[in-house]
Amino acid sequence: MKFPIFDGHFWVVKDGVIIDPFFDVYYQKALIRRVPTKRHYHAAPEDVQKFFMDLMKPYWEKVKEGYAILPGYCCFNALHEAELNGGEVVFGSMGFGMKPNVFWEYGDPSWKRPKKFLKSI
């Protein structure tokens, strides 16, 4: 199954706490960029979040049975977490480092429209 390609990140917020699994690939990306592995999150505008939720939900319906979290599938990881334990799925940007020197690995806080995040459908 071919999925849309986007430059952004999904995570879950529950009771004010960000829930997002940490994979070895994150450590490797931070190491390559020579920044700390501390993660920073920036939610996209509501209309952008809705666009990506509407885009990805049909794919989730096809893969959710028996799903186990995997690196590179942040959307499905977040939807899986929210279905199991509750919380709000959020789409936006995620990066590594210490403020003000954050390297935005996924997305960019300055992006305000879906087309900035979307690479292909």
matplotlib code that plots the C-alpha trace (Angstrom):
import matplotlib.pyplot as plt

x = [0.0, 1.4, 1.0, 1.2, 4.7, 4.9, 7.5, 5.9, 5.2, 2.3, 2.2, -0.3, -1.0, -2.8, -3.3, -0.8, 1.9, 3.4, 3.4, 5.8, 8.0, 11.7, 13.4, 17.2, 16.8, 16.0, 19.2, 21.2, 19.6, 20.5, 24.0, 24.5, 23.3, 25.4, 22.5, 21.1, 18.4, 15.9, 12.8, 10.8, 7.3, 5.3, 1.6, 0.6, -2.5, -5.8, -6.7, -3.4, -3.9, -7.4, -6.1, -3.5, -5.8, -8.4, -5.7, -4.3, -7.4, -8.5, -5.0, -5.2, -8.5, -6.7, -3.6, -4.8, -5.7, -2.7, -0.6, 2.7, 4.6, 7.3, 9.9, 8.9, 5.1, 4.4, 0.9, -0.1, 1.9, 0.0, -3.4, -2.6, -1.7, -4.8, -7.1, -5.5, -5.0, -6.8, -5.4, -5.4, -3.5, -1.5, 0.3, 3.1, 6.8, 9.3, 13.0, 16.0, 18.4, 18.2, 16.4, 17.1, 19.2, 16.6, 17.1, 13.6, 13.9, 10.2, 8.4, 9.1, 7.2, 7.0, 5.0, 1.3, -0.3, -0.6, 1.3, 4.5, 4.3, 3.0, 5.6, 3.4, 0.1]
y = [0.0, 3.4, 6.2, 9.9, 11.4, 14.4, 16.3, 16.6, 14.6, 13.2, 12.7, 12.4, 14.8, 13.4, 15.3, 17.9, 15.3, 14.6, 10.9, 10.0, 6.9, 7.5, 5.4, 4.8, 6.7, 9.9, 9.5, 8.9, 12.0, 14.2, 12.8, 13.6, 17.1, 17.4, 18.6, 17.1, 14.5, 16.7, 16.9, 20.0, 20.1, 22.7, 22.0, 23.1, 25.4, 23.6, 23.5, 21.9, 19.3, 18.5, 18.2, 15.6, 13.7, 13.5, 12.4, 9.6, 8.2, 6.0, 4.4, 3.8, 1.9, -0.5, -1.2, -0.8, -4.4, -6.0, -2.8, -2.5, 0.8, 1.3, 4.0, 6.0, 5.6, 8.4, 8.9, 5.3, 5.2, 8.2, 6.9, 3.6, 5.3, 7.4, 4.5, 2.4, 5.0, 8.2, 11.6, 14.0, 13.3, 16.4, 17.1, 19.6, 19.9, 18.1, 18.8, 18.2, 20.5, 23.2, 26.5, 28.6, 26.1, 23.5, 21.5, 20.8, 17.3, 17.0, 20.0, 23.6, 25.9, 28.6, 26.4, 27.4, 25.6, 21.9, 22.2, 23.1, 19.8, 17.6, 16.0, 13.6, 11.8]
z = [0.0, -1.0, 1.6, 1.1, 1.8, 4.1, 6.0, 9.4, 12.6, 14.6, 18.3, 21.2, 24.0, 27.0, 30.2, 29.0, 28.4, 25.0, 24.2, 21.3, 21.2, 21.0, 18.3, 17.8, 14.4, 16.4, 18.3, 15.1, 13.4, 16.4, 16.5, 12.8, 13.3, 16.5, 18.6, 21.9, 21.6, 23.5, 21.3, 20.6, 19.2, 17.4, 16.5, 13.0, 12.6, 13.1, 9.4, 8.6, 11.3, 10.1, 6.5, 7.5, 9.8, 7.0, 4.6, 6.8, 8.6, 5.7, 5.6, 9.4, 9.0, 6.6, 8.8, 12.4, 13.2, 14.9, 14.5, 16.5, 16.7, 14.1, 13.3, 10.3, 10.9, 13.4, 12.2, 12.8, 16.1, 17.3, 16.2, 17.8, 21.1, 21.1, 20.4, 23.2, 25.9, 24.8, 24.2, 21.3, 18.1, 17.0, 13.7, 13.3, 13.5, 15.7, 16.1, 18.3, 20.2, 22.8, 22.2, 20.3, 18.3, 17.4, 14.2, 12.8, 11.5, 10.7, 9.4, 10.3, 12.7, 10.0, 7.7, 7.9, 4.9, 4.0, 0.8, 2.7, 4.6, 1.7, -0.6, -2.6, -2.5]

ax = plt.figure().add_subplot(projection="3d")
ax.plot(x, y, z, "-o")
ax.set_aspect("equal")
plt.show()
